[in-house]
Amino acid sequence: MSRPSVISQATTEHIAPAERISYWEDYNREALVGLSCTSYSEQGLLARQTNIELGGLRLADITGNAHAIERSPETVRSAPKDSVFASLLLKGEAVFLHENGCLAATAGELIIYDTRRPYLFGFSSSMRQILVDVPRSLFAPGCEGGGWPGPMLFGRSAAREGALVAALSSRLGGLAAMRDVPQGPADAEGAVLDLLRRLAEERTGGRPGSDTRRSQLIVAEDYIERHLHDPGLGAAQVAGVLGISVRHLGRIFESTGRSPARHIAERRLVMAHRELTGPGARETRIADVAYRWGFSSQALFARLFRARFGLTPSEARAEATK
């Protein structure tokens, strides 16, 4: 199982303003990739970076004020790097200039690009991104059949693409915060790779890899987790987002030992139990908890809760607030 570990950190906050750019360029040359940087703020470049190792991948959690980084043709030649970068923008707006055009990204969107090609990445205001550094040898299988089309922007305009990006965002956010992600396969490195490859396959028309079901399970579980409050959440809704049949969704969940419906019920019960036994439980109304977590009636909630935990909701709350 791959667990994240911090390998280096840097900030320009305590560097003299006139020296911040050269410090940032030197640090990135060693920790991430060769680049040049330009600051557009009167304060100079204020940036912070944490680099995390995840098996064969590297994650870089980067925050900063308005600035631009460039990997010019000269830099590509003098500081070669054979990786695919996936940049998930969590805050701010950005433009990505490349030899064939320009991509505009906003928070929640993802850009996948080739470090062997020149580019300029500009941020017009304060920003945060989580960047995944994937060696080409690991990423390449995701582009079989379709070739490399150049930089790709993934947003949330289509339901299936949006679900993939949202699942990746949940996964990377947990890894950057150095906490375990509760849902999906235990192999965090494999999960991130699966999602990135799946996105590339969707865009390039490449043939789905052998681990398609694993990435579909990650997306399904993430979608369920984010929609537990929706009383209409069910297998048909999840399958529709993934663009598959309900029967196929059931096959995807076979590896968990639960049906999609049972998984939804289990996650709702766990979250309701957490609320009823956590801080502030004494002032929490059981009916409110039941409806908040998508149960159609308090009686149904009480019956399922007792079957799962061996106590009624009121007994569990009383036990926790003694």
C-alpha positions as CSV (number, residue, x, y, z in Angstrom):
1,M,0.0,0.0,0.0
2,S,1.4,3.4,-1.0
3,R,1.2,6.0,1.8
4,P,2.1,9.7,1.2
5,S,5.2,11.1,2.8
6,V,6.5,14.7,2.7
7,I,9.9,14.9,1.1
8,S,10.5,18.7,1.0
9,Q,8.9,22.0,1.7
10,A,9.7,25.6,0.7
11,T,8.3,29.1,1.1
12,T,9.4,32.5,-0.2
13,E,7.8,34.4,2.7
14,H,11.0,34.7,4.7
15,I,13.2,35.4,1.6
16,A,14.2,39.0,0.7
17,P,11.7,40.2,-2.0
18,A,14.5,40.7,-4.6
19,E,15.7,37.1,-4.1
20,R,12.4,35.3,-4.1
21,I,12.2,34.6,-7.8
22,S,15.7,33.0,-8.0
23,Y,15.0,31.0,-4.8
24,W,11.7,29.7,-6.2
25,E,13.3,28.7,-9.6
26,D,16.2,27.0,-7.8
27,Y,13.9,25.1,-5.5
28,N,11.6,23.9,-8.3
29,R,14.6,22.9,-10.5
30,E,15.6,20.4,-7.8
31,A,12.2,19.4,-6.4
32,L,9.9,19.5,-9.4
33,V,10.9,20.8,-12.8
34,G,13.1,23.4,-14.4
35,L,11.2,26.7,-15.0
36,S,11.4,30.5,-15.0
37,C,9.1,32.6,-12.9
38,T,7.6,36.1,-13.1
39,S,5.8,37.9,-10.3
40,Y,3.0,40.4,-11.0
41,S,2.5,41.6,-7.4
42,E,4.0,44.6,-5.7
43,Q,4.8,42.4,-2.8
44,G,6.9,40.1,-5.0
45,L,6.4,36.4,-5.3
46,L,4.7,34.9,-2.2
47,A,4.5,31.2,-2.7
48,R,4.6,28.0,-0.7
49,Q,5.1,24.4,-1.9
50,T,4.9,21.0,-0.2
51,N,6.2,18.0,-2.2
52,I,4.9,14.6,-1.3
53,E,6.1,11.2,-2.4
54,L,3.4,8.6,-3.3
55,G,5.1,5.5,-4.6
56,G,6.2,6.3,-8.1
57,L,4.3,9.6,-8.2
58,R,5.1,13.0,-6.7
59,L,2.5,15.5,-5.6
60,A,3.1,19.2,-5.2
61,D,0.7,21.3,-3.2
62,I,1.4,24.8,-4.3
63,T,-0.1,28.1,-3.2
64,G,0.9,31.6,-4.2
65,N,-0.2,35.1,-5.3
66,A,-0.4,36.3,-8.9
67,H,2.5,34.9,-10.9
68,A,3.4,33.0,-14.0
69,I,5.8,30.1,-14.6
70,E,7.3,29.2,-18.0
71,R,9.0,26.3,-19.4
72,S,10.5,27.7,-22.6
73,P,12.0,25.8,-25.5
74,E,15.4,26.6,-24.1
75,T,14.5,25.3,-20.6
76,V,13.0,22.1,-22.1
77,R,16.4,21.5,-23.7
78,S,18.6,22.5,-20.8
79,A,16.5,20.8,-18.1
80,P,14.8,17.9,-19.7
81,K,12.0,16.0,-17.8
82,D,10.0,13.1,-19.2
83,S,6.8,13.4,-17.2
84,V,3.1,14.0,-17.6
85,F,1.9,16.7,-15.2
86,A,-1.7,16.9,-14.0
87,S,-2.6,20.2,-12.4
88,L,-5.8,20.4,-10.4
89,L,-6.7,24.0,-9.7
90,L,-8.3,24.4,-6.3
91,K,-8.3,28.2,-6.1
92,G,-8.1,31.1,-8.5
93,E,-8.1,31.3,-12.3
94,A,-5.3,30.4,-14.7
95,V,-4.3,30.4,-18.4
96,F,-2.1,27.7,-19.9
97,L,-0.4,28.8,-23.1
98,H,1.2,26.2,-25.4
99,E,2.4,25.9,-28.9
100,N,-1.0,25.3,-30.4
101,G,-3.2,27.5,-28.3
102,C,-4.5,28.6,-24.9
103,L,-6.5,26.9,-22.2
104,A,-8.4,28.8,-19.5
105,A,-9.0,27.0,-16.2
106,T,-11.0,27.9,-13.1
107,A,-11.1,26.3,-9.7
108,G,-12.2,22.7,-9.8
109,E,-10.7,22.1,-13.3
110,L,-7.8,19.9,-14.3
111,I,-5.1,20.3,-17.0
112,I,-3.0,17.4,-18.1
113,Y,0.1,18.3,-20.1
114,D,3.5,17.1,-21.3
115,T,6.7,18.4,-19.6
116,R,8.6,17.8,-22.8
117,R,6.7,20.6,-24.6
118,P,7.1,24.3,-23.9
119,Y,4.3,26.0,-21.9
120,L,3.5,29.1,-19.8
121,F,1.2,28.7,-16.8
122,G,-0.2,32.1,-15.5
123,F,-2.2,32.8,-12.4
124,S,-4.1,36.1,-12.3
125,S,-4.7,36.1,-8.5
126,S,-4.1,34.1,-5.4
127,M,-4.1,30.4,-6.3
128,R,-3.7,26.9,-5.1
129,Q,-3.1,23.8,-7.2
130,I,-2.2,20.2,-6.5
131,L,0.1,19.0,-9.2
132,V,0.7,15.3,-9.9
133,D,4.1,14.4,-11.4
134,V,3.6,11.1,-13.3
135,P,6.6,9.5,-15.1
136,R,5.7,8.9,-18.7
137,S,6.5,5.2,-18.3
138,L,3.6,5.0,-15.8
139,F,1.2,7.3,-17.6
140,A,1.7,6.1,-21.2
141,P,-0.6,3.1,-21.1
142,G,-3.5,5.5,-20.6
143,C,-3.0,7.0,-24.1
144,E,-2.9,3.7,-26.1
145,G,-4.6,3.9,-29.5
146,G,-5.3,7.7,-29.3
147,G,-1.8,9.1,-29.2
148,W,-0.9,12.2,-27.3
149,P,-3.2,15.1,-28.3
150,G,-1.4,17.9,-26.4
151,P,-2.6,19.6,-23.3
152,M,-6.1,18.6,-22.1
153,L,-8.5,20.6,-20.0
154,F,-11.1,18.7,-17.9
155,G,-14.0,20.5,-16.4
156,R,-17.4,19.6,-15.1
157,S,-19.6,20.2,-18.2
158,A,-20.3,16.5,-18.8
159,A,-21.6,14.4,-15.9
160,R,-19.2,11.5,-16.3
161,E,-16.1,13.7,-16.8
162,G,-17.2,15.9,-13.8
163,A,-17.6,12.8,-11.6
164,L,-14.0,11.7,-12.6
165,V,-12.5,15.1,-11.8
166,A,-14.5,15.3,-8.5
167,A,-13.3,11.9,-7.5
168,L,-9.7,12.8,-8.3
169,S,-10.1,16.1,-6.4
170,S,-11.3,14.2,-3.3
171,R,-8.5,11.8,-3.5
172,L,-5.8,14.4,-4.0
173,G,-7.2,16.6,-1.3
174,G,-7.0,13.8,1.2
175,L,-3.5,12.9,0.2
176,A,-2.3,16.5,0.4
177,A,-3.7,16.8,3.9
178,M,-1.8,13.6,4.7
179,R,-5.0,11.7,5.8
180,D,-6.3,8.4,4.6
181,V,-9.1,8.5,2.1
182,P,-11.9,6.3,3.5
183,Q,-13.4,5.2,0.3
184,G,-12.1,3.1,-2.6
185,P,-9.1,0.8,-3.0
186,A,-6.3,1.0,-0.4
187,D,-3.6,1.6,-3.0
188,A,-3.6,5.4,-3.2
189,E,-1.0,5.6,-6.0
190,G,-3.0,3.2,-8.1
191,A,-6.2,5.0,-7.5
192,V,-4.7,8.4,-8.7
193,L,-3.2,6.7,-11.8
194,D,-6.4,4.9,-12.6
195,L,-8.4,8.2,-12.5
196,L,-5.9,10.1,-14.7
197,R,-5.7,7.3,-17.2
198,R,-9.4,7.1,-17.4
199,L,-9.7,10.8,-18.1
200,A,-7.1,10.5,-20.9
201,E,-8.9,7.5,-22.3
202,E,-12.2,9.4,-22.4
203,R,-10.6,12.3,-24.3
204,T,-8.3,10.4,-26.7
205,G,-10.6,7.5,-27.5
206,G,-8.1,5.0,-26.2
207,R,-9.3,1.6,-25.2
208,P,-10.2,1.2,-21.6
209,G,-7.5,-0.4,-19.5
210,S,-7.8,-3.6,-17.5
211,D,-8.3,-1.6,-14.3
212,T,-11.4,0.3,-15.6
213,R,-13.6,-1.3,-13.0
214,R,-11.4,0.0,-10.2
215,S,-11.5,3.6,-11.4
216,Q,-15.3,3.2,-11.9
217,L,-15.6,2.0,-8.3
218,I,-13.6,5.0,-7.1
219,V,-15.8,7.4,-9.0
220,A,-19.0,5.6,-7.9
221,E,-18.0,5.6,-4.2
222,D,-17.0,9.3,-4.3
223,Y,-20.2,10.3,-6.0
224,I,-22.2,8.4,-3.4
225,E,-20.3,10.0,-0.6
226,R,-21.0,13.5,-1.9
227,H,-24.7,12.8,-2.4
228,L,-25.7,10.9,0.7
229,H,-28.0,13.8,1.7
230,D,-30.1,13.3,-1.5
231,P,-33.1,11.1,-0.6
232,G,-33.3,10.1,-4.3
233,L,-29.8,8.7,-4.4
234,G,-29.9,5.2,-5.7
235,A,-28.1,2.7,-8.1
236,A,-29.9,4.2,-11.2
237,Q,-28.7,7.7,-10.4
238,V,-25.1,6.5,-9.8
239,A,-25.1,4.4,-12.9
240,G,-26.4,7.2,-15.0
241,V,-23.6,9.5,-14.0
242,L,-21.0,6.8,-14.9
243,G,-22.8,6.1,-18.2
244,I,-23.2,2.4,-17.4
245,S,-26.1,0.1,-16.7
246,V,-27.4,-0.7,-13.2
247,R,-26.4,-4.3,-13.8
248,H,-22.9,-3.3,-14.6
249,L,-22.7,-1.1,-11.6
250,G,-23.7,-4.1,-9.5
251,R,-20.8,-6.0,-11.0
252,I,-18.4,-3.2,-10.2
253,F,-19.4,-3.4,-6.5
254,E,-19.0,-7.1,-6.3
255,S,-15.4,-6.7,-5.1
256,T,-16.7,-4.8,-2.0
257,G,-19.0,-7.6,-0.9
258,R,-22.0,-5.1,-1.0
259,S,-24.5,-4.1,-3.6
260,P,-24.7,-0.4,-4.5
261,A,-27.9,0.0,-2.5
262,R,-26.3,-1.7,0.6
263,H,-23.3,0.5,0.2
264,I,-25.4,3.7,0.2
265,A,-27.4,2.5,3.2
266,E,-24.2,1.6,5.1
267,R,-22.6,5.0,4.5
268,R,-25.7,6.8,5.5
269,L,-25.9,4.8,8.7
270,V,-22.2,5.4,9.5
271,M,-22.6,9.1,9.0
272,A,-25.8,9.3,11.1
273,H,-24.2,7.3,13.9
274,R,-21.2,9.7,13.8
275,E,-23.5,12.7,14.2
276,L,-25.5,11.1,17.0
277,T,-22.5,10.2,19.0
278,G,-20.3,13.2,18.3
279,P,-20.0,16.7,19.8
280,G,-23.3,18.4,20.2
281,A,-25.3,15.1,20.0
282,R,-27.4,16.0,23.0
283,E,-29.0,18.9,21.1
284,T,-29.5,16.9,17.9
285,R,-33.0,15.8,17.0
286,I,-33.1,12.2,15.7
287,A,-35.7,13.0,13.1
288,D,-33.4,15.8,11.7
289,V,-30.5,13.3,11.5
290,A,-32.6,10.7,9.7
291,Y,-33.8,13.1,7.0
292,R,-30.4,14.9,6.7
293,W,-28.8,11.5,5.7
294,G,-31.5,10.6,3.2
295,F,-33.8,8.3,5.1
296,S,-37.4,8.6,4.0
297,S,-38.8,8.1,7.5
298,Q,-37.7,8.1,11.1
299,A,-39.2,4.6,11.6
300,L,-37.1,3.1,8.7
301,F,-34.0,4.9,10.0
302,A,-34.5,3.5,13.6
303,R,-35.0,0.0,12.3
304,L,-31.9,0.0,10.1
305,F,-29.9,1.7,12.7
306,R,-30.7,-0.9,15.4
307,A,-30.0,-3.7,13.0
308,R,-26.6,-2.2,12.2
309,F,-25.4,-1.0,15.6
310,G,-27.4,-3.0,18.1
311,L,-28.9,0.1,19.7
312,T,-31.7,2.5,18.8
313,P,-30.7,6.0,17.7
314,S,-31.8,7.4,21.0
315,E,-29.9,4.7,23.0
316,A,-26.7,5.4,21.0
317,R,-27.0,9.1,21.6
318,A,-27.7,8.6,25.4
319,E,-24.7,6.3,25.6
320,A,-22.4,8.8,24.0
321,T,-23.6,11.7,26.1
322,K,-23.4,10.1,29.6
